[in-house]
Structures are given as C-alpha cells and as structure tokens.
C-alpha cells in the first residue's frame, strides 16, 4: 500500500498545488467565502516533487493503482485520495474519474439531463465535450464561436430562441481560450 505521502503528492500533482517558491498556488480553502482561489498564472507548470515521483513509481510497480484490485476497495490509494480531497475541500464526497469526458457526462446526469434533452455548447471545443453530452443521453446543439474563439453571444441568443426547450448550456474552454 502506498503511503500517505503519495496521496499528498498525487493531490499536489493532479491539482497543480505544488509551489515554485514561497508562494503557494492556492490560498487556504477554508476562507470566509468558503471558496478556493487561484493566486497565480495556472499555465505556469509546476514540477512534481521527487518524493512524489518516487511514490508514484512504487505504486505503479505494485500494480495497485485502482480501487478494484484491492480488497476492500476503501483501502485503495484512489479511495483514500478521494477522502482526503473531500476533507481538504470541505465536501462530503469526492469521486476520482479517468477523464474530463467522464466528469462532464456525470455532471450532465447529475443536473437532471433526460434522454434527448438539448444541450447548447460551443462549437470550438474538444471532442470529449459533445461525446459526453451524447453519452449522458443529451443532444448537442452547437453555438458558433467568434473570431477570438469565444462563444458567439448573438448565435447563443439565436439558438436559445430556436431551441426553447434547451435547459442546459455547457461552456467549455479550449486551448487556453475562455469559452
């Protein structure tokens, strides 16, 4: 079983919470507003600490990277990491997923998307976004982007009129461009 250090380093790696100097990427999540704020450019990559790399390598060597090959599953590194992230962020639950597409599909299901529901989404996006809408049972309706790759507000207004039953608008950001 990987040590507690691995989970902390994995958390730092996956959420880019490690530090380059004395300035932390995120502020304390237990602020008066209850929200976490990014305090520097998120495009600046952070190196994964050597100790985290070593822990990850040991975990990969063990082959115990999933909750499904450890009994009980609650003892897996994934489950323990979810519990720590939930506690750190102040949420009751946390579910680790394999991709943004899976996360979007689950999010759409949780918002009450019904089979055939129309979901307005920007046309300038990664393929996982419309795929997630379809896998959740929805029907993607594309909103054009303007010259700056931002969702075209005029086309959005037009699509809202054309598709009055649409209850969801999914805006995705692509390649550093705000949707």
KAMO-V89481 format. One record per residue. N is the residue number from 1. RES is the residue in three letters. SS is DSSP state (h for helix, s for strand, l for the rest). OMEGA is omega in radians with two decimals (999 if undefined). Layout:
[[N RES SS OMEGA] [N RES SS OMEGA]]
This chain:
[[1 UNK l 3.12] [2 UNK l -3.10] [3 UNK l 3.10] [4 UNK h 3.13] [5 UNK h -3.12] [6 UNK h -3.10] [7 UNK h 3.12] [8 UNK h 3.13] [9 UNK h 3.10] [10 UNK h 3.10] [11 UNK h 3.12] [12 UNK h -3.10] [13 UNK h -3.04] [14 UNK h -3.13] [15 UNK h 3.13] [16 UNK l -3.11] [17 UNK l -3.12] [18 UNK l -3.05] [19 UNK l 3.06] [20 UNK l 3.14] [21 UNK l 3.12] [22 UNK l -3.13] [23 UNK l 3.11] [24 UNK l 3.13] [25 UNK l -3.09] [26 UNK s 3.04] [27 UNK l 3.10] [28 UNK l -3.08] [29 UNK l -3.13] [30 UNK l 3.13] [31 UNK l -3.14] [32 UNK l 3.12] [33 UNK l -3.14] [34 UNK l -3.11] [35 UNK l 3.09] [36 UNK l -3.12] [37 UNK l 3.08] [38 UNK s -3.05] [39 UNK l 3.08] [40 UNK l -3.10] [41 UNK l -3.09] [42 UNK l 3.11] [43 UNK l 3.10] [44 UNK l -3.09] [45 UNK l 3.07] [46 UNK l 3.09] [47 UNK l 3.05] [48 UNK l -3.14] [49 UNK l -3.10] [50 UNK h 3.13] [51 UNK h 3.09] [52 UNK h 3.09] [53 UNK h -3.13] [54 UNK h 3.11] [55 UNK h 3.13] [56 UNK h 3.12] [57 UNK h 3.11] [58 UNK h 3.12] [59 UNK h 3.12] [60 UNK h 3.11] [61 UNK h -3.12] [62 UNK h -3.10] [63 UNK l -3.09] [64 UNK l -3.06] [65 UNK l -3.04] [66 UNK l 3.11] [67 UNK h -3.02] [68 UNK h -3.14] [69 UNK h 3.07] [70 UNK l 3.13] [71 UNK l -0.12] [72 UNK l -3.11] [73 UNK h -3.14] [74 UNK h 3.13] [75 UNK h -3.11] [76 UNK l 3.11] [77 UNK h 3.14] [78 UNK h -3.12] [79 UNK h 3.13] [80 UNK h 3.09] [81 UNK h 3.10] [82 UNK h 3.14] [83 UNK h 3.14] [84 UNK h 3.12] [85 UNK h 3.10] [86 UNK h 3.13] [87 UNK h -3.11] [88 UNK h -3.09] [89 UNK h 3.12] [90 UNK l 3.11] [91 UNK l 3.14] [92 UNK l -3.07] [93 UNK l 3.01] [94 UNK l 3.11] [95 UNK l 3.08] [96 UNK l -3.13] [97 UNK l -3.07] [98 UNK l -3.06] [99 UNK l 3.07] [100 UNK h 3.12] [101 UNK h 3.10] [102 UNK h 3.13] [103 UNK h 3.13] [104 UNK h 3.14] [105 UNK h 3.12] [106 UNK h 3.11] [107 UNK h -3.14] [108 UNK h 3.10] [109 UNK h -3.11] [110 UNK h 3.12] [111 UNK l 3.10] [112 UNK l 3.11] [113 UNK l 3.13] [114 UNK l 3.12] [115 UNK l 3.12] [116 UNK l 3.12] [117 UNK l -3.13] [118 UNK s 3.13] [119 UNK s 3.09] [120 UNK s -3.14] [121 UNK s -3.11] [122 UNK s -3.12] [123 UNK l 3.11] [124 UNK l -3.07] [125 UNK l 3.08] [126 UNK l -3.09] [127 UNK h -3.13] [128 UNK h -3.08] [129 UNK h 3.10] [130 UNK h 3.09] [131 UNK h 3.12] [132 UNK h 3.10] [133 UNK h -3.14] [134 UNK h 3.14] [135 UNK h 3.11] [136 UNK l 3.12] [137 UNK l -3.11] [138 UNK l 3.10] [139 UNK s -3.12] [140 UNK s 3.03] [141 UNK s -3.00] [142 UNK s 3.06] [143 UNK s -3.11] [144 UNK l 3.09] [145 UNK s 3.09] [146 UNK l -3.09] [147 UNK l -3.14] [148 UNK l 3.14] [149 UNK l 3.08] [150 UNK l 3.13] [151 UNK s -3.11] [152 UNK l -3.07] [153 UNK h 3.12] [154 UNK h 3.11] [155 UNK h 3.08] [156 UNK h 3.11] [157 UNK h 3.12] [158 UNK h -3.12] [159 UNK h 3.09] [160 UNK h 3.08] [161 UNK h -3.11] [162 UNK h -3.10] [163 UNK l -3.06] [164 UNK l 3.13] [165 UNK l -3.14] [166 UNK l -3.13] [167 UNK l -3.07] [168 UNK s 2.97] [169 UNK s -3.13] [170 UNK s -3.14] [171 UNK l 3.11] [172 UNK l 3.09] [173 UNK l -3.03] [174 UNK s 3.04] [175 UNK l 3.11] [176 UNK l 3.12] [177 UNK s 3.09] [178 UNK l -3.08] [179 UNK l 999]]
